[in-house]
Amino acid sequence: MNFIAFLSFSVLVIIILTLVFGITAYFLYKIRERQKRKGVDIATYDELKEEEGREYLFLDKVSFK
């Protein structure tokens, strides 16, 4: 087996392993996020605005003179 063929095969194996690990990590991340949000009630921006009684939640109106 010559050296170039060995190197090209090594690069191919590394690329395939990187893709497999990346896809596995992505699905594990999604599973963890789903478990983290399971018992949490997520409030919307409109609900938070109504609780505060303001038109904007993060911005204040500024009057320039």
MARDO-294772 format. One line per 10 residues: number of its first residue (from 0); their letters; for each residue x negated, y, z negated of N, C-alpha, C, O. Coordinates in Angstrom, 3 decimals, padded with zeros to 6 digits. Layout:
<sites>
NUM) a) X/Y/Z/X/Y/Z/X/Y/Z/X/Y/Z | ...
</sites>
This chain:
<sites>
0) mnfiaflsfs) -000.852/-001.174/000.000/000.000/000.000/000.000/-000.895/001.234/000.000/-001.758/001.390/-000.864 | -000.681/002.094/000.965/-001.568/003.258/001.020/-001.093/004.331/000.035/000.013/004.259/-000.502 | -001.928/005.292/-000.179/-001.733/006.311/-001.213/-000.555/007.230/-000.888/000.212/007.570/-001.789 | -000.390/007.640/000.361/000.697/008.545/000.763/002.060/007.885/000.546/002.989/008.533/000.064 | 002.185/006.635/000.888/003.449/005.919/000.690/003.771/005.811/-000.802/004.926/005.957/-001.203 | 002.760/005.558/-001.611/002.965/005.476/-003.057/003.418/006.814/-003.624/004.333/006.855/-004.446 | 002.803/007.894/-003.204/003.183/009.224/-003.692/004.594/009.598/-003.251/005.368/010.134/-004.044 | 004.931/009.324/-002.011/006.271/009.664/-001.533/007.335/008.842/-002.261/008.411/009.352/-002.571 | 007.036/007.574/-002.533/007.967/006.753/-003.301/008.109/007.279/-004.725/009.210/007.287/-005.277 | 007.009/007.715/-005.319/007.047/008.275/-006.673/007.894/009.539/-006.717/008.686/009.716/-007.643
10) vlviiiltlv) 007.745/010.411/-005.742/008.530/011.638/-005.686/010.014/011.308/-005.523/010.861/011.932/-006.161 | 010.325/010.346/-004.683/011.713/009.941/-004.489/012.333/009.420/-005.784/013.460/009.783/-006.120 | 011.615/008.581/-006.504/012.112/008.031/-007.764/012.310/009.148/-008.791/013.302/009.146/-009.520 | 011.383/010.092/-008.854/011.496/011.201/-009.803/012.711/012.062/-009.482/013.423/012.482/-010.395 | 012.960/012.331/-008.218/014.120/013.133/-007.822/015.413/012.410/-008.191/016.335/013.026/-008.726 | 015.487/011.135/-007.916/016.695/010.372/-008.238/016.922/010.335/-009.747/018.053/010.508/-010.202 | 015.874/010.113/-010.523/016.014/010.100/-011.983/016.441/011.461/-012.519/017.240/011.537/-013.452 | 015.916/012.530/-011.939/016.301/013.869/-012.360/017.782/014.113/-012.099/018.477/014.673/-012.946 | 018.260/013.704/-010.952/019.685/013.845/-010.649/020.546/013.024/-011.603/021.578/013.501/-012.076 | 020.130/011.799/-011.884/020.902/010.945/-012.793/020.934/011.553/-014.191/021.995/011.596/-014.814
20) fgitayflyk) 019.797/012.023/-014.695/019.764/012.637/-016.025/020.571/013.927/-016.058/021.241/014.211/-017.051 | 020.517/014.700/-015.003/021.282/015.948/-014.945/022.777/015.695/-014.963/023.511/016.364/-015.690 | 023.232/014.746/-014.179/024.660/014.422/-014.145/025.116/013.846/-015.486/026.201/014.170/-015.968 | 024.295/013.004/-016.077/024.626/012.439/-017.395/024.707/013.530/-018.451/025.629/013.540/-019.266 | 023.753/014.441/-018.441/023.760/015.537/-019.412/024.980/016.425/-019.229/025.554/016.892/-020.212 | 025.381/016.665/-017.997/026.560/017.493/-017.738/027.816/016.843/-018.314/028.610/017.519/-018.969 | 028.009/015.549/-018.080/029.194/014.885/-018.595/029.170/014.783/-020.117/030.216/014.895/-020.756 | 028.002/014.575/-020.704/027.915/014.566/-022.164/028.235/015.944/-022.738/028.869/016.039/-023.789 | 027.807/017.007/-022.068/028.122/018.371/-022.484/029.627/018.615/-022.434/030.199/019.194/-023.358 | 030.268/018.171/-021.347/031.710/018.364/-021.219/032.472/017.598/-022.309/033.457/018.104/-022.846
30) irerqkrkgv) 032.027/016.403/-022.630/032.666/015.622/-023.692/032.505/016.327/-025.031/033.453/016.392/-025.814 | 031.311/016.858/-025.304/031.075/017.562/-026.562/031.925/018.816/-026.663/032.465/019.106/-027.730 | 032.056/019.568/-025.575/032.878/020.771/-025.578/034.351/020.429/-025.798/035.055/021.151/-026.503 | 034.811/019.352/-025.209/036.204/018.937/-025.381/036.468/018.556/-026.832/037.524/018.884/-027.372 | 035.526/017.869/-027.470/035.694/017.488/-028.866/035.624/018.698/-029.786/036.306/018.744/-030.810 | 034.808/019.670/-029.426/034.655/020.861/-030.244/035.941/021.695/-030.244/036.307/022.271/-031.269 | 036.626/021.758/-029.099/037.829/022.570/-028.973/039.100/021.845/-029.382/040.182/022.430/-029.336 | 038.993/020.600/-029.777/040.184/019.785/-029.995/041.130/020.390/-031.032/042.335/020.438/-030.782 | 040.650/020.842/-032.157/041.517/021.355/-033.208/041.589/022.863/-033.263/042.184/023.406/-034.194 | 041.012/023.554/-032.313/040.935/025.008/-032.367/042.003/025.613/-031.463/042.132/025.237/-030.297
40) diatydelke) 042.768/026.554/-032.015/043.758/027.281/-031.232/043.076/028.510/-030.641/042.613/029.376/-031.383 | 043.012/028.591/-029.337/042.319/029.686/-028.673/043.300/030.814/-028.419/044.329/030.624/-027.771 | 042.968/032.000/-028.938/043.820/033.173/-028.766/043.473/033.867/-027.449/042.313/033.908/-027.037 | 044.493/034.405/-026.806/044.265/035.129/-025.567/044.004/036.599/-025.876/044.240/037.072/-026.988 | 043.519/037.296/-024.875/043.225/038.721/-025.024/044.495/039.500/-025.339/044.472/040.399/-026.180 | 045.604/039.169/-024.676/046.865/039.877/-024.911/047.376/039.659/-026.333/047.898/040.588/-026.949 | 047.233/038.457/-026.855/047.661/038.190/-028.230/046.844/038.995/-029.227/047.395/039.532/-030.188 | 045.538/039.085/-029.013/044.690/039.858/-029.915/045.001/041.349/-029.825/044.959/042.060/-030.829 | 045.313/041.819/-028.615/045.691/043.224/-028.447/046.957/043.542/-029.222/047.036/044.584/-029.873 | 047.944/042.665/-029.164/049.197/042.884/-029.877/049.002/042.855/-031.389/049.658/043.608/-032.109
50) eegreylfld) 048.115/042.000/-031.876/047.838/041.953/-033.310/047.235/043.263/-033.793/047.588/043.758/-034.863 | 046.322/043.825/-033.000/045.671/045.075/-033.381/046.571/046.282/-033.145/046.399/047.323/-033.778 | 047.518/046.143/-032.243/048.403/047.254/-031.933/047.723/048.338/-031.110/048.050/049.517/-031.247 | 046.801/047.959/-030.277/046.046/048.913/-029.463/046.230/048.593/-027.990/046.602/047.483/-027.611 | 045.953/049.619/-027.158/046.044/049.398/-025.721/044.857/048.581/-025.215/045.006/047.694/-024.374 | 043.682/048.899/-025.744/042.466/048.170/-025.386/041.872/047.593/-026.652/041.925/048.220/-027.710 | 041.314/046.418/-026.552/040.749/045.777/-027.729/039.303/046.199/-027.962/038.903/046.449/-029.100 | 038.522/046.279/-026.894/037.103/046.547/-027.055/036.709/047.958/-026.659/035.606/048.403/-026.977 | 037.582/048.658/-025.981/037.254/049.981/-025.490/038.114/051.023/-026.204/039.280/050.775/-026.512 | 037.534/052.173/-026.459/038.284/053.294/-027.017/038.387/054.361/-025.953/037.457/054.569/-025.174
60) kvsfk) 039.515/055.033/-025.923/039.669/056.121/-024.965/038.813/057.296/-025.435/038.803/057.645/-026.615 | 038.115/057.880/-024.508/037.256/059.008/-024.809/037.736/060.183/-023.980/037.911/060.074/-022.766 | 037.947/061.309/-024.648/038.365/062.490/-023.883/037.139/063.374/-023.682/036.458/063.754/-024.634 | 036.883/063.682/-022.445/035.761/064.557/-022.115/036.286/065.985/-022.002/037.314/066.229/-021.371 | 035.575/066.921/-022.614/036.015/068.321/-022.578/035.236/069.100/-021.553/035.468/070.296/-021.380
</sites>
